[in-house]
């Protein structure tokens, strides 16, 4: 047990950590600050201030989808560095492995799941052929920024300059 003495008070660091974990769990499950405060017997302003202390960024939740890409790991690193919330990048081989051996019904279900996942984000960056970008823009009910890497069909992996992706991500966030 981690104990801190402040004057005549003895503070349990573990108790504080558990309470913060519970606050964040409830908030991430969709409870409002007031509902969380009521459940835990706290003041709403405390929860607001706690979130302010830990806030990394506000705003746009971003997803990046793309294929067929030659430099997948390099692009994933950019997404990680820029705080992208969801990344699905594949080489041509990985794309075919992803669909190989699946029935038509399984493929339709997978596509529906990916579309539903994309709907959870404010902005989707789609890297792909001209046709794939247009399809994403037509079916995703969110802002879709397209990075076209060639004309359909693209039959081999394409190198995308990581700075092109980084600049697209930064433009979504207002250059921050």
WONORMO-V812535 format. One record per backbone hydrogen bond with DSSP energy under -1.0 kcal/mol. CO is the residue of the C=O (numbers start at 0). NH is the residue of the N-H. E is the energy in kcal/mol with one decimal. If there is no record, write none. Layout:
co nh e
CO NH E
CO NH E
This chain:
co nh e
1 12 -2.6
3 10 -3.4
5 8 -2.5
8 5 -2.3
10 3 -2.6
11 15 -1.7
12 16 -2.6
13 17 -2.5
14 18 -2.2
15 19 -2.6
16 20 -2.5
17 21 -2.1
18 22 -2.5
19 23 -2.5
20 24 -2.2
21 25 -2.5
22 26 -2.6
23 27 -2.4
24 28 -1.1
25 30 -2.1
26 29 -1.4
31 35 -2.5
32 36 -2.5
33 37 -2.6
34 38 -2.4
35 39 -2.2
36 40 -1.1
36 41 -2.6
42 46 -1.3
43 47 -2.3
44 48 -2.4
45 49 -2.5
46 50 -2.4
47 51 -2.1
48 52 -2.0
49 53 -1.7
50 54 -1.1
60 121 -1.2
60 122 -2.1
61 84 -1.3
61 85 -1.3
62 124 -3.1
63 87 -2.9
64 126 -2.8
65 89 -2.3
67 157 -1.9
70 74 -2.1
71 75 -2.7
72 76 -2.0
73 77 -1.5
74 78 -2.3
75 79 -2.5
76 80 -2.9
77 81 -2.2
78 83 -2.8
79 82 -1.2
85 63 -2.6
87 65 -2.1
89 68 -2.2
90 94 -2.1
91 95 -2.2
92 96 -2.4
93 97 -2.1
94 98 -1.1
95 99 -1.9
98 101 -1.7
102 106 -2.4
103 107 -2.5
104 108 -2.4
105 109 -2.5
106 110 -2.7
107 111 -2.5
108 112 -2.3
109 113 -2.4
110 114 -2.5
111 115 -2.7
112 116 -2.5
113 117 -2.4
114 118 -1.6
116 119 -1.5
117 120 -1.6
121 142 -1.3
122 62 -2.1
123 144 -2.9
124 64 -2.6
125 146 -3.0
126 66 -1.6
127 148 -2.4
128 132 -2.5
129 133 -1.9
130 134 -2.6
131 135 -2.6
132 136 -2.4
133 137 -1.7
134 138 -2.2
135 139 -2.2
139 141 -1.6
142 123 -2.8
144 125 -2.6
146 127 -1.9
149 129 -2.0
157 69 -2.3
160 163 -1.6
160 164 -1.1
161 165 -2.6
162 166 -2.5
163 167 -1.8
164 168 -2.5
165 169 -2.7
166 170 -2.3
167 171 -1.6
168 172 -1.5
169 174 -3.9
170 173 -1.0
